[in-house]
Each structure stands twice: as structure tokens, then as C-alpha cells.
């Protein structure tokens, strides 16, 4: 499959159906909804998936507490450096290939259609796991807040379903509406995190110390847990390429948005982790994180900023989770769309809204999967020994870490695909872009992937070896193998579909 076939676009019109949904013909502008997203919108959509306030309140105490290391800030810098290496080749490839199923299209182009189909299955299960897992902590956080502040007892699953309705409605609306909602929420999150950073540096019970930035505090036993937890903060940065069919000038805006987002996430979280260590005290941050967990930040705010600001921060913590849910939901919907459009999966998944051209079928499918899994965990969790924390310790922890593993694995394979693509069509790109940066990315991401596997029992909160540490990553990898088998079946039974995998068009438009 040539790069030209993956990038070419012809004038296409939607075909309406009785239900007001059109099959997945692209608009004349070449996207799901036309070119409506600029670089700022893409950056907000990418950062939303990393959930800045969720990282501050939930991620950082987990990293400090589980790893036992003070040098957490350096973990974000290391991960940021690895992902920037990845973005070099990835960004160059995204300028050539415009497809809502980014990993799918890139791996199909660089390694072959069968591998691309396997990647699409891996991406679907990984993004679904990340998105649906977030309903666990969202339901818990919203229910806890309602009970503490309003005295209203609401089961976690009811709160999760309420969030699911909001996410689902935005998912079948124009993507620029989601982008505007996310932009507001992310901007408010940044404001709160910056206030916490400034407050931490002003309190500084042990003085403003650079201890957390010292390499000796990072390169120790426990570094694996730091990287494993930290990488989840970057998940979703593929979003820029996922929205390429809806972006203004995608050949420039997608690579630029990816670099900007990764740089911001890396530096901002490193500074925030360092500031929190200063605010609590480098000598106390590990023990305090182990004792209080996600409540640590809110206890700190209540002590130094008062109850009003703490309530505002807790509210934005909930909306932070909502923004991440929207971002991951949109990613899943567009993968379903891309695969349905090419009939790699059932063609009805490629249906879009007649008026707004949103990936309606993919969005509704993702919402349906979320409803089913939330219901399953709600039934299984009745009278659980975990008590109110059940959805956090199971649905969120199990699915979230499994999804993160799957996405890091996909990043590694995508780096290999970048090498394959530029080996065939080098163009005017330098050796650094075509080979050196992607090879370094494969090494770095492959190492992180192995680290996650080795530390998976720790990530899911197990005190010792747990069957789940094998089962959850095993499900992710088995899905990829199933995708390979499905790709082989398509090669034999529908060679015309197989030959155009990743082309980014319905089969009838590929002549």
C-alpha cells in the first residue's frame, strides 16, 4: 500500500439513511466534520487525556508512595524525552498519512495490513480499557463529594452512569463542541495546579530543596514503579493524529500539537511533582503519600487555602476526570469509525451523523460497552470487602493499567513501523528522522513496556504475585493475536479489503 493511497482524498458526500445517519463518506473538506480543529484545540484534546488535576491528586501520591522514591519529577522528564524521540518519526509520518485510526494506519503502512489490523484491535481494547476504567474513579469521586458536601448518598455506579450520559451526548455532537468544553475544563485544572505549586513553594516546611531533582533520588530500586505510573499521564497523546481528518492543515498542525503537548505535559508535571515534594517536605513526602493517598493534596489545600478553595479543587478533580473520559471516548469512536469505513469491522461502525458528521455509530458502541462493564462491576462489587473504594481498586486500577500497557506496546510497534515506512519512502527527511530517533524510541519504549510488565502486580495494588498480573496484560496481548488471525482471514476471504487496509476511505471510493 503506497503512502499516496493512504493520504489521497476525493470529493465525497454522505449518503443519508432512514435514521438520520450517513455512511462514512468523507465531506468535501476531507474530514469527519470538515477542518475545524486548530493547534490549540488539538493540544487541549491531547492534554485532557492526561488529566492534570487527576495526575496531581491521584498520580503523584501513588508514584511517591508505591516507589518509595523522592525523585519522581525526573521520571516525567525521562518519559518526556523518550516520547519526544517517538514524536520525531511519528510526527513526520503523520504529515503524510491522514487517518482517524492513527496507530492502525501507520502500522499497516509501515509493517503490513495484517499487523495494522492487529494494531487496531489492540488500540480498541486499550483505549476502551483506559476510558471505561476511568468511570470507576469518576463514580467514586462524584459520589463521595455529593455525600460529603450535600449529604446525598448516591451509589458509585449511578454517578458513573450520569457521567456516561454526558460523555455520550458530547460524543455524538460536533467535535469542536467537545474541544471547547475540554479547553475550559483543562484551563481551570491548570489554574488549580499552578496555585498548588505556588502554595507548595511558599510553605516549604524543609525549605525550597532540589533533592527531588537529584539523579541519586531517581536511579534506585523502585524506578520501575515511577515509570509505570508516570507513563499513564502521557497516554492519549496520539489524539492529535486521531483528529487529523478534522484538523486544519493536518500536515503541520498534528506534528506541532504532538510536540507541544508532550513538552508541556513533561515539564509541567515534573515541576508540579517537585513543588509537591517541597510543599510536604522531601523527607516526608513518601510516608505522607503512603498514609493519605489521593487525599494528601486536598488535605494540604484545606490546611493552607481553606475549605472553599478545597471544594473548588475537588469539583475540578471530578471535571478533570470527565475531560479525560471525553478525550478517550472520542479516540475509541474514531477507531471504530476508521475500521468500519474500510469494512475491517462491520460497515455500520463507519456511520456518521447526517448533519454534524460525528462518528455516531462508534460513539454509541463505546457508550454501550461502558454501560455493560460498569453494570458488571456494580453487580460484582455488592458487599465487597473493599467498601466504597471498590470501583477505584478494581475497575479503575485493573483496566487503567492494562490499557496503559497496551498503549505503550503500541507506541513501541509504531516506532518500528515508522522505520519501515521511511525505509521504503525516505523523501527529504534526514537519517535522524528516518532511523536514529525511531530506533532510540523503540529501545526506550520497549524498556518502559517491560518495566510495566515486571511491576504489574504492584500497579494493581497486590501485596504479592497475583494472577491478575498475568491475566490483564495477557488479555491485551491475546487481543492483538486475535487481530492478526482476523487480518489473515480478511486476506484470504476479502483480498480487495485487505489490499486497501489503512487507506482511509470506504471500499467503493477507493477505485
TAHUQUI-V368028 format. One record per residue. PHI is phi as a letter, one per 20 degrees, with the letter a starting at -180 (none if undefined). NEAR is the number of other ideal C-beta (glycine too) atoms within 12 Angstrom. D_CENTER is the distance of its C-alpha to the mean C-alpha in Angstrom with 2 decimals. Layout:
phi/near/d_center
PHI/NEAR/D_CENTER
PHI/NEAR/D_CENTER
This chain:
phi/near/d_center
none/35/28.28
e/18/28.80
f/30/26.45
f/15/28.65
f/29/28.12
f/38/24.36
d/29/24.72
f/24/27.86
c/27/27.99
d/20/30.98
f/14/32.02
c/28/30.72
c/19/31.28
f/31/29.77
d/20/32.07
f/17/32.39
c/19/32.88
f/9/34.72
e/15/31.67
m/16/30.63
d/31/27.78
d/33/28.02
f/34/27.17
e/48/24.56
f/34/26.92
f/38/25.47
f/28/27.14
f/16/29.62
f/23/27.15
n/31/25.00
c/38/21.86
g/48/20.69
c/39/22.11
n/23/23.72
e/30/22.66
d/31/21.62
d/41/18.72
e/26/19.75
g/26/18.16
g/26/17.86
f/38/16.07
f/46/13.54
f/38/13.08
f/40/12.71
f/50/10.08
f/51/7.96
f/46/9.12
g/51/8.75
f/47/5.06
e/49/6.63
l/46/9.49
g/46/12.54
f/46/15.00
f/46/13.08
f/46/12.80
f/43/16.50
e/38/17.77
d/40/15.91
f/48/14.33
f/52/17.35
g/35/20.06
f/42/18.44
f/51/18.34
f/44/21.89
f/33/23.23
f/34/22.06
f/38/22.64
m/25/25.84
d/37/25.31
e/41/25.83
e/38/24.24
g/52/20.59
g/41/20.40
f/36/21.16
f/47/18.17
f/41/15.89
f/32/18.40
f/31/18.52
f/46/14.80
f/34/14.88
f/27/17.93
f/37/16.54
f/46/13.56
f/32/16.18
f/33/18.31
g/50/15.70
f/43/15.37
f/35/19.17
f/44/19.58
f/49/16.33
f/41/17.34
f/37/20.85
f/50/19.92
f/45/17.82
f/35/21.06
d/39/22.85
d/46/20.67
d/44/19.41
b/52/17.56
f/52/14.89
e/53/13.96
g/49/13.16
g/55/12.85
g/52/15.53
f/51/17.85
f/54/17.67
f/48/18.37
f/48/20.99
f/43/22.64
e/38/22.65
c/33/23.36
p/28/24.69
g/38/24.03
f/31/24.03
f/37/21.33
f/49/19.31
f/44/19.74
f/39/18.76
f/50/15.51
f/49/14.89
f/38/15.59
f/44/13.34
f/49/10.36
f/46/11.55
f/40/12.06
f/45/8.90
f/51/6.67
f/40/9.72
f/41/9.99
f/51/6.85
f/51/7.96
f/45/11.57
g/43/11.54
f/51/10.76
f/53/14.00
f/46/15.87
f/46/15.49
f/46/15.67
f/42/18.84
f/41/20.29
f/44/19.80
f/39/21.26
f/34/24.09
f/30/24.99
f/29/25.19
f/23/27.33
f/18/29.63
f/22/30.05
e/19/30.69
d/13/32.21
m/9/33.56
d/15/31.92
e/14/30.84
c/25/28.00
f/27/26.44
g/40/22.75
f/32/22.22
f/24/24.03
f/34/21.80
f/42/18.71
f/28/20.45
f/25/21.36
f/40/17.78
f/38/17.09
f/22/20.00
f/30/18.80
f/41/15.34
f/33/17.31
f/22/19.87
f/34/17.58
f/42/15.93
d/36/19.44
d/28/20.38
f/30/20.25
f/46/16.91
f/32/18.72
f/24/19.38
g/45/15.75
f/37/15.38
f/24/18.49
f/31/17.54
f/44/14.23
g/28/16.32
f/23/18.83
f/37/16.64
f/42/14.80
f/25/18.31
f/28/19.77
g/39/17.23
g/33/18.13
f/21/21.76
f/36/21.68
f/40/20.01
f/22/22.58
f/30/25.33
f/41/24.40
f/33/24.42
f/22/27.82
f/29/29.19
f/38/28.25
f/25/30.06
f/17/33.01
f/24/33.40
k/25/33.05
f/22/35.35
d/21/35.76
n/16/35.75
f/22/33.15
d/26/32.47
e/21/30.62
g/28/30.56
f/41/26.78
e/26/26.61
e/20/29.15
g/19/28.17
f/15/30.36
e/31/28.18
d/35/25.12
e/18/26.62
b/21/27.80
f/15/27.27
o/27/24.03
f/31/22.08
f/32/20.04
f/38/18.81
f/47/17.93
f/45/15.80
f/41/14.24
f/45/13.26
f/48/12.47
f/49/9.99
f/49/7.49
f/46/8.04
d/47/6.89
f/51/3.56
o/49/2.76
f/50/6.47
f/53/7.61
g/50/7.78
g/46/11.22
f/51/12.59
f/49/11.39
e/52/13.48
f/47/16.22
f/45/18.69
d/45/18.54
e/45/18.73
f/27/22.05
l/23/23.20
g/39/20.02
f/23/21.84
d/22/21.82
f/35/19.20
f/47/16.13
g/34/17.09
f/28/18.19
f/42/15.11
f/44/12.98
f/31/15.68
f/30/16.08
f/44/12.52
f/41/12.35
f/26/15.91
f/32/15.51
g/43/12.71
f/35/14.81
f/21/18.12
f/33/17.40
f/44/15.94
f/35/18.78
f/33/21.31
f/43/20.10
f/51/20.27
f/38/23.68
f/37/24.89
f/43/24.08
f/47/25.98
f/35/28.83
f/39/28.83
e/41/29.17
o/26/31.07
g/35/30.08
f/18/32.61
c/26/31.21
f/41/27.43
f/35/26.87
f/19/29.36
f/27/28.30
f/38/24.64
f/20/25.96
f/17/28.31
d/26/26.33
l/27/22.62
f/34/20.46
f/27/23.83
g/35/24.73
f/46/23.34
f/35/24.87
f/24/28.11
f/38/28.24
f/33/27.84
f/22/30.45
f/21/32.82
d/25/32.56
c/26/31.46
n/16/32.89
f/17/31.81
g/13/31.12
f/23/28.43
f/29/26.96
f/21/26.80
f/26/25.11
f/40/22.47
f/33/21.94
f/26/21.71
f/37/19.07
f/41/17.16
f/39/17.15
f/34/16.24
f/43/13.37
f/48/11.95
f/44/13.04
f/45/11.28
f/51/7.81
f/53/9.25
f/47/10.47
f/50/7.54
f/51/5.85
g/52/9.59
f/52/10.43
f/49/8.29
f/49/10.05
g/52/13.24
f/54/13.45
f/48/13.18
g/46/15.90
g/56/17.78
f/52/17.84
f/46/19.10
f/37/21.53
g/48/22.86
e/45/23.97
l/30/25.10
f/43/23.19
d/32/22.33
g/19/24.73
f/25/25.52
f/25/25.16
f/37/21.36
e/42/21.88
f/38/23.70
c/50/22.94
f/32/24.63
f/24/28.10
e/17/28.03
d/29/24.51
l/40/23.17
f/43/19.88
f/50/18.52
f/40/20.36
f/38/20.74
f/44/17.12
f/43/16.22
f/32/19.12
f/33/18.33
f/42/14.86
f/37/16.65
f/24/19.40
f/29/17.39
f/42/15.98
g/24/19.61
f/19/20.94
f/33/18.76
f/40/19.21
f/23/22.90
f/21/23.13
f/35/21.82
f/27/24.01
f/15/27.02
f/19/26.40
e/29/26.00
f/16/29.36
m/9/31.54
f/19/28.99
f/11/30.13
f/22/26.86
m/16/28.03
f/24/25.79
e/26/23.04
g/29/22.76
f/41/19.51
f/38/17.86
f/30/19.46
d/36/18.84
g/41/16.33
f/46/13.70
f/40/14.64
f/39/15.31
f/42/12.49
f/50/9.75
f/46/11.34
f/43/12.10
f/44/8.65
f/48/7.80
g/45/11.19
f/44/10.76
f/45/8.01
f/46/10.28
f/37/13.16
f/47/12.09
g/48/11.79
f/39/15.24
f/42/16.70
f/46/15.59
f/43/17.51
f/34/20.45
f/39/20.22
f/46/20.46
f/37/23.63
f/30/24.98
f/40/24.46
f/35/26.25
f/21/28.88
e/20/29.92
c/25/29.55
f/21/29.64
l/16/30.76
e/12/31.48
f/25/28.61
f/15/29.70
f/17/29.55
g/17/27.00
f/31/24.51
f/27/25.59
c/26/26.01
f/21/25.96
f/33/22.48
f/41/20.87
f/26/23.09
f/27/22.20
f/38/18.48
g/31/19.27
f/20/21.22
f/29/18.78
f/41/15.66
f/26/18.07
f/25/19.38
f/41/16.11
f/34/15.55
f/21/19.10
f/32/18.78
f/42/16.05
f/30/18.42
f/22/21.41
d/34/20.01
f/36/18.35
f/28/21.31
f/33/20.91
f/41/17.23
e/38/18.23
m/28/21.19
e/22/23.92
f/10/27.17
b/11/27.98
g/13/27.16
c/21/25.50
g/15/25.38
f/25/21.80
f/29/20.91
d/20/22.18
f/19/21.42
f/35/17.66
f/38/16.86
f/20/19.86
f/27/18.47
f/40/15.43
f/27/17.96
f/21/20.52
f/33/18.37
f/35/18.21
f/21/21.97
f/21/22.52
f/39/20.83
f/28/23.33
f/18/26.13
f/32/25.14
f/37/25.09
f/21/28.53
f/18/29.77
f/31/28.82
g/23/30.55
e/13/33.72
e/13/33.78
c/22/32.27
g/16/32.73
f/18/32.52
f/32/28.89
g/29/28.08
f/21/29.68
d/33/27.38
g/46/23.97
n/48/21.41
f/41/24.05
n/50/22.12
b/36/25.13
f/33/26.87
g/27/29.50
f/21/32.41
e/26/31.27
e/25/31.02
f/12/34.74
